[in-house]
């Protein structure tokens, strides 16, 4: 993954008043922090933030914060506040990363296809919508996709079955079911009476 460049300026003021003035100028407040980094208040463009995060990697997009004068810092978005109606960024937290230092994040988990077991009358259960992953920031995938087509009744996909980029792992036990095909549970008259 290539880093998206985002222009950033160090700002001195903090609080609601300066933040409101920034937004009137078409900018938003941000903060940059991380290991061995003192928290630094920044000013960034909400348009550039939205553009950087609109790609397939979303919040996991690697960002190069350009401070001018040839100084840049690698970061990922750790948190973002958006307007309740506009959904536009209001404030961003950038977390310092290094290409050789692992980060922990979540990526979408996608199950493609129609499982064979579903055609046989079963139900496909996708247990996770997102998976917790650990790896170098440049190797984090946009998503983890599996093909469920060959799964028969009572078959599934476990953490250990995933094909992942080098250096990336899923922070779940190896035997953890991620997707499984089960039989449909039909209510019997006894079950209805008990209910």
DOTORPA-70693 format. One record per residue: residue in one letter; z, y, x of N, C-alpha, C in turn. Coordinates in pm, whole numbers, plus 50000, padded with zeros to 5 digits. Each point is the difference from the previous one (the first is absolute). Last residue first. Layout:
<sites>
AZYXZYXZYX ...
</sites>
This chain:
<sites>
X524604774645763499905014450018500555007249879 X499694953449993501095004150089500005015150019 X496524980149753501264999349925501155004850084 X495784996450202500005011149906501295000449919 X499324964250296500205012450075500085011949905 X498934958149820501415000450040500315013050073 X495504990249877500815004449886501495000850032 X496835008150410500114989049906500825004949880 X496825026750387501254999049924499954988449904 X497385004150478499835001349856501344998549932 X497925013750508501174994849931499835002649851 X496304992350414500475008949894501194993549932 X498934989950519499584996249865500535010249901 X498885015750505500954991449929499434996449864 X498735022250524499474996349869500984990449935 X500605041350394500134985949962499414997949861 X500965036850456499204997449881500184985349968 X502675016150331499475013249966499194999449872 X504214970150262498815000049915499615014449969 X502754981950444500105007849877498694999649923 X501274980850447499794991249884500065007449866 X500735022350427498704993250009499694991749876 X503215044249973500054986450054498644993149991 X499855052450045500514990949899500094986150062 X497835044450161501464998750014500594992349882 X495044999150261500595003349870501494997050010 X496505015150414500684988949931500545005149867 X496395012850453500575003749869500634987749937 X497574999850422501165008650016500675004049870 X494944985149969500874997250115501145010150009 X498014991549512499505005450127500974996650113 X499894966249585500425013850030499385004850130 X500034960149583499255003650121500265014850025 X503194962149720499245012550007499275001550133 X503174964549845498574997549978499145012450020 X504934998150016499424993750121498494997749988 X502595016749626499895010050108499284994250121 X498744975349559501275004150059499765010350109 X497454978949531499795005750133501345005350047 X498734958249628500245014250024499635004250140 X500014958749560499695003850138500195015050015 X500344973249585501184999050085499705002350149 X495664992849738501305000449933501124997450100 X495785017350245500144991649882501385001649939 X496655031750338501334995549962499974991949870 X496255023650247500224985550018501344994849950 X498735048149958499074991149931500324985150020 X502045043150177500784990149926499124989549932 X500005036350439499104993949902500774988849931 X501905047750244499874985450007499044995449890 X501665048150300499284993849889499904984950021 X502675048250161499914985850033499434993249878 X499455053250204500584991149900499964985850055 X499055036150281500015008149878500624992149885 X501574988050505498814999449914500145008949878 X502055005150515500434997549861498764999849910 X500085010550480499554986849956500394996849856 X501195040450253498544999449997499464986749950 X504755008050058499445008349892498494999449991 X502954958050171499595012950057499305008349893 X503334965749788498974999250102499685013650058 X502314972149542500475005950125498884998550102 X500794998649412499374995850125500605007550118 X500634986049434500575007350114499404994750130 X497555000849503500684991550098500575008650111 X498515004749437499925005250137500744990450091 X499594987649561498915009949993499775006250138 X502154949449855500155012950067498785008849974 X500354956549804501415003650007500225013950060 X496224973249702499995007550124501375006450012 X497954956849707501095009750017499865006450138 X496824970749619500145004950137501115010550004 X499104956049660500185014550009500195003850146 X497354955449726501195005650064500045015249996 X496444967949850501045003149902501275005850059 X495704988750218500574987449950501155002449903 X497855035750227498964993949917500494986949939 X502795021050306499965008149878498964994349904 X500404981250433501084995949912500065007849870 X496965011750349499564987849932501054995349901 X499705052350128500514987350053499494988249917 X497665047750089500674993249889500404986250049 X499225049050294499444987749945500804994749883 X502365031050382498635000149948499604986549945 X504605031850125499574986349976498625000449935 X503315035450316498954998149901499624985249993 X503915039050183499674985750005499054997049885 X501585047450302499674993249875499634985350025 X503435023750336498575000949970499734992749869 X504365024450315499544991049895498515002149978 X503465005850459499465006949884499634989849894 X502075009450543500174991849879499525008249881 X498734999850562500555007049885500154990049886 X499444998850586499824994749865500665008949895 X497835013950484501314998049937499814996049854 X496515013850319500604987750054501384997149939 X497375038949883499114988649980500604987050048 X503045039749809499264997950124499174987349981 X502605040449660499704986150038499295000050135 X503095034149625499354998150129499794985250030 X500225024149509500844992150090499214997250128 X500055038249565499214992450096500934993050098 X500205023049477500774995650117499094991650088 X499045040449600499684987450067500964997550116 X498995030749500500764998750124499714986350061 X497615014649620500885011850008500785000350131 X495084976349770501154999750092500775013249999 X497414983849555499655005450131501234999850090 X499534988349520499954988850095499565004750139 X500855024449560498795001350081499764987950092 X503915001949715498805001349918498734999850085 X504324996350207500014990549888498755000649914 X500145010750537500275006949874499914990449883 X501444981450485498815005349932500415006849870 X501954980850518500375005049866498745005949939 X500984961150404499225011449952500475003749860 X501164968550493500325003649862499155012149962 X499194976550403501174992249960500385003049855 X495325002750316500775006649895501144990949959 X498055000450504499634994849869500855007449898 X498205011450543501004998649896499434992349881 X499175022850547499634989849902501134998249900 X498615045650291500994989249984499504990349894 X498115042950363499914992349876501054989050000 X497835046750289501194991949972499854993349864 X496885032250211499894986450053501194991249974 X499455045249831500215000250144499964986250062 X501154998749491499205009850075500334999450149 X501664970049654500795012250011499255011150074 X498964952349708499445009050102500775013149999 X500744946449841500415013749970499575009050116 X498214951649812500225007450125500325014449961 X500444950349724499685014350002500285005650138 X499154950349704500485006050124499505014550005 X500894970249547498995006150085500675006450122 X502114978649611500054993550131498955005650096 X500435013049533501095005750081500124993650138 X495454989449796501025007349926501035006050094 X495864972150078501334997250055501125007449927 X495175004649900500504986749963501424997150050 X498775051849928499224988750047500654986749963 X501795045549931499144995049892499154988050041 X503145028950265500644988849931499124993949890 X498615038050269500414989650094500534987749929 X498885038249743498794993850056500374988550093 X503505026449825499384991849895498784992750052 X502035030550291500904988849976499384990549897 X497805040650086499834990750110500884987649983 X500505034049685498654994349986499764989850111 X503965026050002500074989049903498644993349981 X501755024450455499135002549886500104988249903 X504105016850337498734992549999499215003749874 X504665012150340499175005049892498674992450008 X505374987750187498575002850017499425006749877 X504954985450292499395005049877498565004250027 X503094962250260499285012650015499385003849868 X503984964550247499265004049881499395014050018 X500744969550428500825008649916499195003749877 X499394955050299499385012549958500995007849914 X500434953750181499985009750112499315013149964 X499004966449639500794996250117499815010150114 X498905022549546499834986150044500854997050121 X497525042649653501174994550067499714985650043 X498085048549723499574989550093501244995150075 X498595028649510500934997650110499494988350082 X498085041249623500064986150043501064999050109 X497685036649587500924996650108499964985150029 X495665028349814501244993649955500914997250120 X495575035649821500544990650097501274993649942 X497305037349814499194987849998500454989750101 X502055043349883498945001350101499124987550006 X503755001549717499175011149954498845002350097 X503294968550113499124994749895499095011049943 X503275012250321498984991550060499004995349895 X503775023649855499035008950064498874992050065 X503594976249814499205006049893498935009250059 X503114981450296499114989549950499095005649891 X503425027950177498874998350092499014989449952 X503855005049723499245012550012498814998750093 X503174963749948499075001649888499125012450013 X501854976650454500595003449870498925002849897 X499705009550548500174988349914500665004549871 X497185020550488500775001349876500134986849926 X497425002950405501405003250026500845000249873 X495324971250168500505011349921501485001850026 X495174976550228501464999949995500455012349923 X495234975349917500655011150070501504998549987 X495124967749957501405002649966500505011750083 X495264968249836500555011750069501405002949951 X497304952350033500565009149900500635011850074 X496604952150064500605012150057500415009749890 X499614944550011499445011949936500715012250058 X499234949250232500925010249948499215011549939 X498344947650020499955012650073500955010049936 X499964943850020500005011849916500005012450088 
</sites>
